[in-house]
């Protein structure tokens, strides 16, 4: 699996585990809801700043997005 796909899968799993919609996560992280959807479909790559904001809102270490063995 490519890194972008690993990120997408983990983002979606973590968001669901947190009980947040794409819209709510986007609002809290200060990014566009459509962008969250693009990230979760691996259609776009996030910046480091975006990764940091998403991790903060989900309460995880940024590196967790790239763990291909992550148990979320």
PQR file with spaces between the fields and no chain letter, atoms N, CA, C, O and H, PARSE charges and radii, in Angstrom:
ATOM       1  N    UNK     1       0.843   -1.171    0.000 -0.4000 1.5000
ATOM       2  CA   UNK     1       0.000    0.000    0.000 -0.0000 2.0000
ATOM       3  C    UNK     1       0.892    1.238    0.000  0.5500 1.7000
ATOM       4  O    UNK     1       1.902    1.287    0.702 -0.5500 1.4000
ATOM       5  N    UNK     2       0.514    2.223   -0.783 -0.4000 1.5000
ATOM       6  CA   UNK     2       1.276    3.467   -0.852 -0.0000 2.0000
ATOM       7  C    UNK     2       1.051    4.302    0.402  0.5500 1.7000
ATOM       8  O    UNK     2       0.029    4.171    1.076 -0.5500 1.4000
ATOM       9  H    UNK     2      -0.306    2.184   -1.353  0.4000 1.0000
ATOM      10  N    UNK     3       2.010    5.153    0.704 -0.4000 1.5000
ATOM      11  CA   UNK     3       1.954    5.981    1.908 -0.0000 2.0000
ATOM      12  C    UNK     3       0.686    6.831    1.945  0.5500 1.7000
ATOM      13  O    UNK     3       0.067    6.976    2.999 -0.5500 1.4000
ATOM      14  H    UNK     3       2.841    5.259    0.157  0.4000 1.0000
ATOM      15  N    UNK     4       0.299    7.390    0.808 -0.4000 1.5000
ATOM      16  CA   UNK     4      -0.910    8.216    0.762 -0.0000 2.0000
ATOM      17  C    UNK     4      -2.141    7.377    1.130  0.5500 1.7000
ATOM      18  O    UNK     4      -3.046    7.872    1.801 -0.5500 1.4000
ATOM      19  H    UNK     4       0.802    7.273   -0.048  0.4000 1.0000
ATOM      20  N    UNK     5      -2.176    6.128    0.699 -0.4000 1.5000
ATOM      21  CA   UNK     5      -3.302    5.238    1.017 -0.0000 2.0000
ATOM      22  C    UNK     5      -3.307    4.853    2.496  0.5500 1.7000
ATOM      23  O    UNK     5      -4.366    4.758    3.116 -0.5500 1.4000
ATOM      24  H    UNK     5      -1.441    5.726    0.154  0.4000 1.0000
ATOM      25  N    UNK     6      -2.130    4.636    3.048 -0.4000 1.5000
ATOM      26  CA   UNK     6      -2.026    4.330    4.478 -0.0000 2.0000
ATOM      27  C    UNK     6      -2.544    5.510    5.282  0.5500 1.7000
ATOM      28  O    UNK     6      -3.318    5.338    6.224 -0.5500 1.4000
ATOM      29  H    UNK     6      -1.270    4.713    2.544  0.4000 1.0000
ATOM      30  N    UNK     7      -2.111    6.719    4.903 -0.4000 1.5000
ATOM      31  CA   UNK     7      -2.587    7.923    5.583 -0.0000 2.0000
ATOM      32  C    UNK     7      -4.110    8.009    5.490  0.5500 1.7000
ATOM      33  O    UNK     7      -4.780    8.245    6.495 -0.5500 1.4000
ATOM      34  H    UNK     7      -1.482    6.858    4.138  0.4000 1.0000
ATOM      35  N    UNK     8      -4.652    7.820    4.301 -0.4000 1.5000
ATOM      36  CA   UNK     8      -6.097    7.931    4.072 -0.0000 2.0000
ATOM      37  C    UNK     8      -6.873    6.944    4.937  0.5500 1.7000
ATOM      38  O    UNK     8      -7.864    7.309    5.570 -0.5500 1.4000
ATOM      39  H    UNK     8      -4.107    7.628    3.485  0.4000 1.0000
ATOM      40  N    UNK     9      -6.423    5.709    4.959 -0.4000 1.5000
ATOM      41  CA   UNK     9      -7.095    4.671    5.748 -0.0000 2.0000
ATOM      42  C    UNK     9      -7.060    5.000    7.228  0.5500 1.7000
ATOM      43  O    UNK     9      -8.070    4.885    7.922 -0.5500 1.4000
ATOM      44  H    UNK     9      -5.618    5.413    4.445  0.4000 1.0000
ATOM      45  N    UNK    10      -5.895    5.410    7.709 -0.4000 1.5000
ATOM      46  CA   UNK    10      -5.767    5.727    9.127 -0.0000 2.0000
ATOM      47  C    UNK    10      -6.563    6.971    9.512  0.5500 1.7000
ATOM      48  O    UNK    10      -7.171    7.009   10.582 -0.5500 1.4000
ATOM      49  H    UNK    10      -5.074    5.504    7.145  0.4000 1.0000
ATOM      50  N    UNK    11      -6.565    7.974    8.662 -0.4000 1.5000
ATOM      51  CA   UNK    11      -7.356    9.176    8.942 -0.0000 2.0000
ATOM      52  C    UNK    11      -8.826    8.809    9.077  0.5500 1.7000
ATOM      53  O    UNK    11      -9.480    9.218   10.036 -0.5500 1.4000
ATOM      54  H    UNK    11      -6.071    7.944    7.793  0.4000 1.0000
ATOM      55  N    UNK    12      -9.345    8.052    8.137 -0.4000 1.5000
ATOM      56  CA   UNK    12     -10.758    7.657    8.163 -0.0000 2.0000
ATOM      57  C    UNK    12     -11.069    6.841    9.421  0.5500 1.7000
ATOM      58  O    UNK    12     -12.082    7.081   10.078 -0.5500 1.4000
ATOM      59  H    UNK    12      -8.814    7.720    7.358  0.4000 1.0000
ATOM      60  N    UNK    13     -10.206    5.879    9.759 -0.4000 1.5000
ATOM      61  CA   UNK    13     -10.419    5.050   10.954 -0.0000 2.0000
ATOM      62  C    UNK    13     -10.406    5.887   12.227  0.5500 1.7000
ATOM      63  O    UNK    13     -11.255    5.717   13.102 -0.5500 1.4000
ATOM      64  H    UNK    13      -9.383    5.684    9.225  0.4000 1.0000
ATOM      65  N    UNK    14      -9.437    6.791   12.321 -0.4000 1.5000
ATOM      66  CA   UNK    14      -9.334    7.624   13.522 -0.0000 2.0000
ATOM      67  C    UNK    14     -10.520    8.582   13.640  0.5500 1.7000
ATOM      68  O    UNK    14     -11.027    8.828   14.734 -0.5500 1.4000
ATOM      69  H    UNK    14      -8.747    6.929   11.610  0.4000 1.0000
ATOM      70  N    UNK    15     -10.948    9.113   12.508 -0.4000 1.5000
ATOM      71  CA   UNK    15     -12.091   10.027   12.530 -0.0000 2.0000
ATOM      72  C    UNK    15     -13.342    9.281   12.980  0.5500 1.7000
ATOM      73  O    UNK    15     -14.096    9.777   13.817 -0.5500 1.4000
ATOM      74  H    UNK    15     -10.536    8.914   11.619  0.4000 1.0000
ATOM      75  N    UNK    16     -13.562    8.099   12.430 -0.4000 1.5000
ATOM      76  CA   UNK    16     -14.724    7.304   12.836 -0.0000 2.0000
ATOM      77  C    UNK    16     -14.651    6.940   14.315  0.5500 1.7000
ATOM      78  O    UNK    16     -15.652    7.013   15.028 -0.5500 1.4000
ATOM      79  H    UNK    16     -12.950    7.696   11.750  0.4000 1.0000
ATOM      80  N    UNK    17     -13.463    6.548   14.773 -0.4000 1.5000
ATOM      81  CA   UNK    17     -13.285    6.186   16.188 -0.0000 2.0000
ATOM      82  C    UNK    17     -13.572    7.362   17.109  0.5500 1.7000
ATOM      83  O    UNK    17     -14.007    7.178   18.246 -0.5500 1.4000
ATOM      84  H    UNK    17     -12.651    6.488   14.194  0.4000 1.0000
ATOM      85  N    UNK    18     -13.329    8.568   16.616 -0.4000 1.5000
ATOM      86  CA   UNK    18     -13.590    9.773   17.411 -0.0000 2.0000
ATOM      87  C    UNK    18     -15.043   10.215   17.322  0.5500 1.7000
ATOM      88  O    UNK    18     -15.468   11.120   18.040 -0.5500 1.4000
ATOM      89  H    UNK    18     -12.977    8.718   15.693  0.4000 1.0000
ATOM      90  N    UNK    19     -15.799    9.578   16.444 -0.4000 1.5000
ATOM      91  CA   UNK    19     -17.212    9.919   16.289 -0.0000 2.0000
ATOM      92  C    UNK    19     -17.440   11.248   15.586  0.5500 1.7000
ATOM      93  O    UNK    19     -18.478   11.882   15.772 -0.5500 1.4000
ATOM      94  H    UNK    19     -15.454    8.843   15.861  0.4000 1.0000
ATOM      95  N    UNK    20     -16.468   11.673   14.774 -0.4000 1.5000
ATOM      96  CA   UNK    20     -16.582   12.954   14.084 -0.0000 2.0000
ATOM      97  C    UNK    20     -16.956   12.756   12.620  0.5500 1.7000
ATOM      98  O    UNK    20     -16.524   11.801   11.975 -0.5500 1.4000
ATOM      99  H    UNK    20     -15.624   11.157   14.623  0.4000 1.0000
ATOM     100  N    UNK    21     -17.760   13.669   12.116 -0.4000 1.5000
ATOM     101  CA   UNK    21     -18.020   13.702   10.681 -0.0000 2.0000
ATOM     102  C    UNK    21     -16.842   14.391   10.004  0.5500 1.7000
ATOM     103  O    UNK    21     -16.023   15.033   10.661 -0.5500 1.4000
ATOM     104  H    UNK    21     -18.112   14.445   12.640  0.4000 1.0000
ATOM     105  N    UNK    22     -16.766   14.253    8.690 -0.4000 1.5000
ATOM     106  CA   UNK    22     -15.731   14.977    7.950 -0.0000 2.0000
ATOM     107  C    UNK    22     -15.899   16.467    8.184  0.5500 1.7000
ATOM     108  O    UNK    22     -14.917   17.187    8.361 -0.5500 1.4000
ATOM     109  H    UNK    22     -17.431   13.731    8.156  0.4000 1.0000
ATOM     110  N    UNK    23     -17.127   16.923    8.184 -0.4000 1.5000
ATOM     111  CA   UNK    23     -17.398   18.350    8.363 -0.0000 2.0000
ATOM     112  C    UNK    23     -16.924   18.848    9.725  0.5500 1.7000
ATOM     113  O    UNK    23     -16.308   19.909    9.826 -0.5500 1.4000
ATOM     114  H    UNK    23     -17.924   16.337    8.040  0.4000 1.0000
ATOM     115  N    UNK    24     -17.216   18.078   10.769 -0.4000 1.5000
ATOM     116  CA   UNK    24     -16.817   18.498   12.119 -0.0000 2.0000
ATOM     117  C    UNK    24     -15.296   18.492   12.272  0.5500 1.7000
ATOM     118  O    UNK    24     -14.727   19.427   12.836 -0.5500 1.4000
ATOM     119  H    UNK    24     -17.717   17.216   10.687  0.4000 1.0000
ATOM     120  N    UNK    25     -14.643   17.459   11.780 -0.4000 1.5000
ATOM     121  CA   UNK    25     -13.178   17.410   11.862 -0.0000 2.0000
ATOM     122  C    UNK    25     -12.569   18.571   11.094  0.5500 1.7000
ATOM     123  O    UNK    25     -11.647   19.228   11.579 -0.5500 1.4000
ATOM     124  H    UNK    25     -15.105   16.699   11.322  0.4000 1.0000
ATOM     125  N    UNK    26     -13.077   18.822    9.910 -0.4000 1.5000
ATOM     126  CA   UNK    26     -12.566   19.935    9.102 -0.0000 2.0000
ATOM     127  C    UNK    26     -12.731   21.256    9.833  0.5500 1.7000
ATOM     128  O    UNK    26     -11.808   22.069    9.870 -0.5500 1.4000
ATOM     129  H    UNK    26     -13.826   18.288    9.516  0.4000 1.0000
ATOM     130  N    UNK    27     -13.904   21.471   10.416 -0.4000 1.5000
ATOM     131  CA   UNK    27     -14.165   22.714   11.151 -0.0000 2.0000
ATOM     132  C    UNK    27     -13.174   22.877   12.301  0.5500 1.7000
ATOM     133  O    UNK    27     -12.582   23.943   12.471 -0.5500 1.4000
ATOM     134  H    UNK    27     -14.654   20.810   10.387  0.4000 1.0000
ATOM     135  N    UNK    28     -13.000   21.832   13.076 -0.4000 1.5000
ATOM     136  CA   UNK    28     -12.097   21.894   14.228 -0.0000 2.0000
ATOM     137  C    UNK    28     -10.639   22.115   13.811  0.5500 1.7000
ATOM     138  O    UNK    28      -9.885   22.809   14.492 -0.5500 1.4000
ATOM     139  H    UNK    28     -13.481   20.967   12.937  0.4000 1.0000
ATOM     140  N    UNK    29     -10.257   21.511   12.678 -0.4000 1.5000
ATOM     141  CA   UNK    29      -8.870   21.623   12.209 -0.0000 2.0000
ATOM     142  C    UNK    29      -8.637   22.866   11.355  0.5500 1.7000
ATOM     143  O    UNK    29      -7.499   23.170   10.998 -0.5500 1.4000
ATOM     144  H    UNK    29     -10.869   20.947   12.124  0.4000 1.0000
ATOM     145  N    UNK    30      -9.704   23.581   11.028 -0.4000 1.5000
ATOM     146  CA   UNK    30      -9.560   24.799   10.237 -0.0000 2.0000
ATOM     147  C    UNK    30      -9.252   24.540    8.777  0.5500 1.7000
ATOM     148  O    UNK    30      -8.546   25.318    8.136 -0.5500 1.4000
ATOM     149  H    UNK    30     -10.629   23.334   11.317  0.4000 1.0000
ATOM     150  N    UNK    31      -9.789   23.430    8.244 -0.4000 1.5000
ATOM     151  CA   UNK    31      -9.587   23.117    6.839 -0.0000 2.0000
ATOM     152  C    UNK    31     -10.944   22.870    6.175  0.5500 1.7000
ATOM     153  O    UNK    31     -11.962   22.768    6.859 -0.5500 1.4000
ATOM     154  H    UNK    31     -10.363   22.798    8.765  0.4000 1.0000
ATOM     155  N    UNK    32     -10.955   22.775    4.865 -0.4000 1.5000
ATOM     156  CA   UNK    32     -12.181   22.586    4.105 -0.0000 2.0000
ATOM     157  C    UNK    32     -12.658   21.133    4.213  0.5500 1.7000
ATOM     158  O    UNK    32     -11.855   20.202    4.163 -0.5500 1.4000
ATOM     159  H    UNK    32     -10.127   22.858    4.310  0.4000 1.0000
ATOM     160  N    UNK    33     -13.968   20.953    4.362 -0.4000 1.5000
ATOM     161  CA   UNK    33     -14.536   19.605    4.475 -0.0000 2.0000
ATOM     162  C    UNK    33     -14.237   18.770    3.236  0.5500 1.7000
ATOM     163  O    UNK    33     -13.941   17.579    3.335 -0.5500 1.4000
ATOM     164  H    UNK    33     -14.621   21.710    4.403  0.4000 1.0000
ATOM     165  N    UNK    34     -14.318   19.402    2.073 -0.4000 1.5000
ATOM     166  CA   UNK    34     -14.028   18.672    0.834 -0.0000 2.0000
ATOM     167  C    UNK    34     -12.589   18.160    0.818  0.5500 1.7000
ATOM     168  O    UNK    34     -12.308   17.091    0.275 -0.5500 1.4000
ATOM     169  H    UNK    34     -14.558   20.369    1.992  0.4000 1.0000
ATOM     170  N    UNK    35     -11.687   18.926    1.414 -0.4000 1.5000
ATOM     171  CA   UNK    35     -10.287   18.522    1.487 -0.0000 2.0000
ATOM     172  C    UNK    35     -10.137   17.262    2.345  0.5500 1.7000
ATOM     173  O    UNK    35      -9.352   16.374    2.011 -0.5500 1.4000
ATOM     174  H    UNK    35     -11.915   19.795    1.855  0.4000 1.0000
ATOM     175  N    UNK    36     -10.886   17.185    3.446 -0.4000 1.5000
ATOM     176  CA   UNK    36     -10.850   15.982    4.284 -0.0000 2.0000
ATOM     177  C    UNK    36     -11.293   14.777    3.455  0.5500 1.7000
ATOM     178  O    UNK    36     -10.682   13.711    3.534 -0.5500 1.4000
ATOM     179  H    UNK    36     -11.523   17.907    3.717  0.4000 1.0000
ATOM     180  N    UNK    37     -12.339   14.941    2.671 -0.4000 1.5000
ATOM     181  CA   UNK    37     -12.798   13.861    1.805 -0.0000 2.0000
ATOM     182  C    UNK    37     -11.742   13.443    0.798  0.5500 1.7000
ATOM     183  O    UNK    37     -11.548   12.251    0.556 -0.5500 1.4000
ATOM     184  H    UNK    37     -12.835   15.807    2.608  0.4000 1.0000
ATOM     185  N    UNK    38     -11.066   14.405    0.217 -0.4000 1.5000
ATOM     186  CA   UNK    38      -9.990   14.096   -0.730 -0.0000 2.0000
ATOM     187  C    UNK    38      -8.853   13.333   -0.049  0.5500 1.7000
ATOM     188  O    UNK    38      -8.287   12.402   -0.622 -0.5500 1.4000
ATOM     189  H    UNK    38     -11.223   15.373    0.413  0.4000 1.0000
ATOM     190  N    UNK    39      -8.533   13.734    1.165 -0.4000 1.5000
ATOM     191  CA   UNK    39      -7.484   13.040    1.914 -0.0000 2.0000
ATOM     192  C    UNK    39      -7.893   11.609    2.229  0.5500 1.7000
ATOM     193  O    UNK    39      -7.084   10.690    2.107 -0.5500 1.4000
ATOM     194  H    UNK    39      -8.993   14.490    1.631  0.4000 1.0000
ATOM     195  N    UNK    40      -9.146   11.414    2.634 -0.4000 1.5000
ATOM     196  CA   UNK    40      -9.619   10.078    2.994 -0.0000 2.0000
ATOM     197  C    UNK    40      -9.749    9.155    1.787  0.5500 1.7000
ATOM     198  O    UNK    40      -9.744    7.934    1.939 -0.5500 1.4000
ATOM     199  H    UNK    40      -9.803   12.161    2.733  0.4000 1.0000
ATOM     200  N    UNK    41      -9.863    9.719    0.610 -0.4000 1.5000
ATOM     201  CA   UNK    41      -9.913    8.914   -0.623 -0.0000 2.0000
ATOM     202  C    UNK    41      -8.536    8.791   -1.271  0.5500 1.7000
ATOM     203  O    UNK    41      -8.408    8.229   -2.358 -0.5500 1.4000
ATOM     204  H    UNK    41      -9.867   10.711    0.486  0.4000 1.0000
ATOM     205  N    UNK    42      -7.523    9.307   -0.616 -0.4000 1.5000
ATOM     206  CA   UNK    42      -6.146    9.288   -1.125 -0.0000 2.0000
ATOM     207  C    UNK    42      -6.037   10.009   -2.461  0.5500 1.7000
ATOM     208  O    UNK    42      -5.182    9.683   -3.285 -0.5500 1.4000
ATOM     209  H    UNK    42      -7.626    9.764    0.268  0.4000 1.0000
ATOM     210  N    UNK    43      -6.914   10.996   -2.670 -0.4000 1.5000
ATOM     211  CA   UNK    43      -6.892   11.774   -3.907 -0.0000 2.0000
ATOM     212  C    UNK    43      -5.996   12.993   -3.794  0.5500 1.7000
ATOM     213  O    UNK    43      -5.721   13.657   -4.793 -0.5500 1.4000
ATOM     214  H    UNK    43      -7.608   11.261   -2.001  0.4000 1.0000
ATOM     215  N    UNK    44      -5.540   13.293   -2.586 -0.4000 1.5000
ATOM     216  CA   UNK    44      -4.698   14.454   -2.348 -0.0000 2.0000
ATOM     217  C    UNK    44      -3.716   14.117   -1.237  0.5500 1.7000
ATOM     218  O    UNK    44      -3.983   13.241   -0.414 -0.5500 1.4000
ATOM     219  H    UNK    44      -5.763   12.754   -1.774  0.4000 1.0000
ATOM     220  N    UNK    45      -2.598   14.796   -1.208 -0.4000 1.5000
ATOM     221  CA   UNK    45      -1.598   14.618   -0.151 -0.0000 2.0000
ATOM     222  C    UNK    45      -1.650   15.799    0.806  0.5500 1.7000
ATOM     223  O    UNK    45      -1.720   16.945    0.364 -0.5500 1.4000
ATOM     224  H    UNK    45      -2.381   15.507   -1.877  0.4000 1.0000
ATOM     225  N    UNK    46      -1.619   15.541    2.106 -0.4000 1.5000
ATOM     226  CA   UNK    46      -1.663   16.624    3.080 -0.0000 2.0000
ATOM     227  C    UNK    46      -0.303   17.282    3.274  0.5500 1.7000
ATOM     228  O    UNK    46       0.739   16.664    3.056 -0.5500 1.4000
ATOM     229  H    UNK    46      -1.563   14.610    2.465  0.4000 1.0000
ATOM     230  N    UNK    47      -0.332   18.530    3.680 -0.4000 1.5000
ATOM     231  CA   UNK    47       0.904   19.203    4.083 -0.0000 2.0000
ATOM     232  C    UNK    47       1.240   18.775    5.509  0.5500 1.7000
ATOM     233  O    UNK    47       0.400   18.205    6.206 -0.5500 1.4000
ATOM     234  H    UNK    47      -1.179   19.032    3.857  0.4000 1.0000
ATOM     235  N    UNK    48       2.442   19.046    5.931 -0.4000 1.5000
ATOM     236  CA   UNK    48       2.818   18.747    7.317 -0.0000 2.0000
ATOM     237  C    UNK    48       1.960   19.529    8.297  0.5500 1.7000
ATOM     238  O    UNK    48       1.587   19.010    9.349 -0.5500 1.4000
ATOM     239  H    UNK    48       3.125   19.509    5.365  0.4000 1.0000
ATOM     240  N    UNK    49       1.646   20.771    7.962 -0.4000 1.5000
ATOM     241  CA   UNK    49       0.798   21.581    8.836 -0.0000 2.0000
ATOM     242  C    UNK    49      -0.586   20.953    8.985  0.5500 1.7000
ATOM     243  O    UNK    49      -1.151   20.943   10.078 -0.5500 1.4000
ATOM     244  H    UNK    49       1.949   21.193    7.107  0.4000 1.0000
ATOM     245  N    UNK    50      -1.125   20.433    7.895 -0.4000 1.5000
ATOM     246  CA   UNK    50      -2.438   19.794    7.943 -0.0000 2.0000
ATOM     247  C    UNK    50      -2.383   18.525    8.775  0.5500 1.7000
ATOM     248  O    UNK    50      -3.282   18.266    9.576 -0.5500 1.4000
ATOM     249  H    UNK    50      -0.666   20.442    7.006  0.4000 1.0000
ATOM     250  N    UNK    51      -1.345   17.738    8.594 -0.4000 1.5000
ATOM     251  CA   UNK    51      -1.177   16.519    9.393 -0.0000 2.0000
ATOM     252  C    UNK    51      -1.144   16.869   10.874  0.5500 1.7000
ATOM     253  O    UNK    51      -1.778   16.205   11.694 -0.5500 1.4000
ATOM     254  H    UNK    51      -0.615   17.948    7.943  0.4000 1.0000
ATOM     255  N    UNK    52      -0.404   17.910   11.206 -0.4000 1.5000
ATOM     256  CA   UNK    52      -0.291   18.336   12.602 -0.0000 2.0000
ATOM     257  C    UNK    52      -1.645   18.758   13.167  0.5500 1.7000
ATOM     258  O    UNK    52      -1.996   18.385   14.286 -0.5500 1.4000
ATOM     259  H    UNK    52       0.111   18.449   10.540  0.4000 1.0000
ATOM     260  N    UNK    53      -2.405   19.534   12.396 -0.4000 1.5000
ATOM     261  CA   UNK    53      -3.723   19.997   12.861 -0.0000 2.0000
ATOM     262  C    UNK    53      -4.696   18.827   13.020  0.5500 1.7000
ATOM     263  O    UNK    53      -5.432   18.762   14.005 -0.5500 1.4000
ATOM     264  H    UNK    53      -2.120   19.837   11.487  0.4000 1.0000
ATOM     265  N    UNK    54      -4.701   17.915   12.066 -0.4000 1.5000
ATOM     266  CA   UNK    54      -5.594   16.756   12.162 -0.0000 2.0000
ATOM     267  C    UNK    54      -5.230   15.890   13.361  0.5500 1.7000
ATOM     268  O    UNK    54      -6.109   15.439   14.095 -0.5500 1.4000
ATOM     269  H    UNK    54      -4.104   17.968   11.266  0.4000 1.0000
ATOM     270  N    UNK    55      -3.939   15.659   13.560 -0.4000 1.5000
ATOM     271  CA   UNK    55      -3.494   14.852   14.695 -0.0000 2.0000
ATOM     272  C    UNK    55      -3.908   15.495   16.015  0.5500 1.7000
ATOM     273  O    UNK    55      -4.361   14.811   16.933 -0.5500 1.4000
ATOM     274  H    UNK    55      -3.225   16.026   12.964  0.4000 1.0000
ATOM     275  N    UNK    56      -3.750   16.794   16.100 -0.4000 1.5000
ATOM     276  CA   UNK    56      -4.134   17.507   17.323 -0.0000 2.0000
ATOM     277  C    UNK    56      -5.626   17.345   17.603  0.5500 1.7000
ATOM     278  O    UNK    56      -6.018   17.088   18.741 -0.5500 1.4000
ATOM     279  H    UNK    56      -3.382   17.349   15.354  0.4000 1.0000
ATOM     280  N    UNK    57      -6.446   17.489   16.588 -0.4000 1.5000
ATOM     281  CA   UNK    57      -7.897   17.381   16.779 -0.0000 2.0000
ATOM     282  C    UNK    57      -8.340   15.951   17.074  0.5500 1.7000
ATOM     283  O    UNK    57      -9.345   15.738   17.752 -0.5500 1.4000
ATOM     284  H    UNK    57      -6.127   17.697   15.664  0.4000 1.0000
ATOM     285  N    UNK    58      -7.596   14.978   16.569 -0.4000 1.5000
ATOM     286  CA   UNK    58      -7.936   13.578   16.817 -0.0000 2.0000
ATOM     287  C    UNK    58      -7.248   13.025   18.059  0.5500 1.7000
ATOM     288  O    UNK    58      -7.520   11.898   18.471 -0.5500 1.4000
ATOM     289  H    UNK    58      -6.780   15.152   16.019  0.4000 1.0000
ATOM     290  N    UNK    59      -6.357   13.814   18.656 -0.4000 1.5000
ATOM     291  CA   UNK    59      -5.687   13.401   19.884 -0.0000 2.0000
ATOM     292  C    UNK    59      -4.690   12.267   19.681  0.5500 1.7000
ATOM     293  O    UNK    59      -4.548   11.390   20.534 -0.5500 1.4000
ATOM     294  H    UNK    59      -6.136   14.729   18.321  0.4000 1.0000
ATOM     295  N    UNK    60      -4.003   12.293   18.545 -0.4000 1.5000
ATOM     296  CA   UNK    60      -3.017   11.253   18.249 -0.0000 2.0000
ATOM     297  C    UNK    60      -1.694   11.894   17.854  0.5500 1.7000
ATOM     298  O    UNK    60      -1.644   13.069   17.493 -0.5500 1.4000
ATOM     299  H    UNK    60      -4.119   13.005   17.853  0.4000 1.0000
ATOM     300  N    UNK    61      -0.636   11.118   17.927 -0.4000 1.5000
ATOM     301  CA   UNK    61       0.665   11.576   17.430 -0.0000 2.0000
ATOM     302  C    UNK    61       0.614   11.571   15.903  0.5500 1.7000
ATOM     303  O    UNK    61       0.062   10.641   15.316 -0.5500 1.4000
ATOM     304  H    UNK    61      -0.676   10.163   18.221  0.4000 1.0000
ATOM     305  N    UNK    62       1.169   12.578   15.255 -0.4000 1.5000
ATOM     306  CA   UNK    62       1.140   12.628   13.789 -0.0000 2.0000
ATOM     307  C    UNK    62       1.670   11.361   13.112  0.5500 1.7000
ATOM     308  O    UNK    62       1.179   10.973   12.053 -0.5500 1.4000
ATOM     309  H    UNK    62       1.617   13.334   15.732  0.4000 1.0000
ATOM     310  N    UNK    63       2.652   10.728   13.711 -0.4000 1.5000
ATOM     311  CA   UNK    63       3.234    9.519   13.124 -0.0000 2.0000
ATOM     312  C    UNK    63       2.227    8.378   13.007  0.5500 1.7000
ATOM     313  O    UNK    63       2.404    7.481   12.184 -0.5500 1.4000
ATOM     314  H    UNK    63       3.051   11.043   14.572  0.4000 1.0000
ATOM     315  N    UNK    64       1.175    8.403   13.822 -0.4000 1.5000
ATOM     316  CA   UNK    64       0.160    7.333   13.771 -0.0000 2.0000
ATOM     317  C    UNK    64      -0.535    7.264   12.420  0.5500 1.7000
ATOM     318  O    UNK    64      -1.031    6.204   12.040 -0.5500 1.4000
ATOM     319  H    UNK    64       1.031    9.132   14.491  0.4000 1.0000
ATOM     320  N    UNK    65      -0.580    8.364   11.693 -0.4000 1.5000
ATOM     321  CA   UNK    65      -1.214    8.361   10.380 -0.0000 2.0000
ATOM     322  C    UNK    65      -0.458    7.468    9.394  0.5500 1.7000
ATOM     323  O    UNK    65      -1.025    7.036    8.390 -0.5500 1.4000
ATOM     324  H    UNK    65      -0.177    9.225   12.002  0.4000 1.0000
ATOM     325  N    UNK    66       0.792    7.197    9.669 -0.4000 1.5000
ATOM     326  CA   UNK    66       1.641    6.455    8.735 -0.0000 2.0000
ATOM     327  C    UNK    66       1.959    5.047    9.185  0.5500 1.7000
ATOM     328  O    UNK    66       2.795    4.375    8.580 -0.5500 1.4000
ATOM     329  H    UNK    66       1.253    7.548   10.485  0.4000 1.0000
ATOM     330  N    UNK    67       1.307    4.593   10.232 -0.4000 1.5000
ATOM     331  CA   UNK    67       1.519    3.245   10.765 -0.0000 2.0000
ATOM     332  C    UNK    67       0.646    2.276    9.976  0.5500 1.7000
ATOM     333  O    UNK    67      -0.576    2.274   10.127 -0.5500 1.4000
ATOM     334  H    UNK    67       0.628    5.139   10.723  0.4000 1.0000
ATOM     335  N    UNK    68       1.269    1.453    9.138 -0.4000 1.5000
ATOM     336  CA   UNK    68       0.472    0.539    8.322 -0.0000 2.0000
ATOM     337  C    UNK    68      -0.015   -0.665    9.109  0.5500 1.7000
ATOM     338  O    UNK    68      -0.709   -1.523    8.565 -0.5500 1.4000
ATOM     339  H    UNK    68       2.261    1.454    9.016  0.4000 1.0000
ATOM     340  N    UNK    69       0.339   -0.734   10.373 -0.4000 1.5000
ATOM     341  CA   UNK    69      -0.153   -1.798   11.262 -0.0000 2.0000
ATOM     342  C    UNK    69      -1.038   -1.221   12.370  0.5500 1.7000
ATOM     343  O    UNK    69      -1.336   -1.903   13.351 -0.5500 1.4000
ATOM     344  H    UNK    69       0.903   -0.036   10.814  0.4000 1.0000
ATOM     345  N    UNK    70      -1.457    0.044   12.208 -0.4000 1.5000
ATOM     346  CA   UNK    70      -2.212    0.734   13.262 -0.0000 2.0000
ATOM     347  C    UNK    70      -3.516    0.019   13.570  0.5500 1.7000
ATOM     348  O    UNK    70      -4.256   -0.382   12.671 -0.5500 1.4000
ATOM     349  H    UNK    70      -1.214    0.598   11.411  0.4000 1.0000
ATOM     350  N    UNK    71      -3.773   -0.128   14.833 -0.4000 1.5000
ATOM     351  CA   UNK    71      -5.045   -0.680   15.325 -0.0000 2.0000
ATOM     352  C    UNK    71      -5.895    0.451   15.838  0.5500 1.7000
ATOM     353  O    UNK    71      -5.712    0.914   16.964 -0.5500 1.4000
ATOM     354  H    UNK    71      -3.172    0.197   15.563  0.4000 1.0000
ATOM     355  N    UNK    72      -6.818    0.898   15.023 -0.4000 1.5000
ATOM     356  CA   UNK    72      -7.666    2.023   15.425 -0.0000 2.0000
ATOM     357  C    UNK    72      -9.032    1.466   15.703  0.5500 1.7000
ATOM     358  O    UNK    72      -9.943    2.213   16.062 -0.5500 1.4000
ATOM     359  H    UNK    72      -6.966    0.522   14.109  0.4000 1.0000
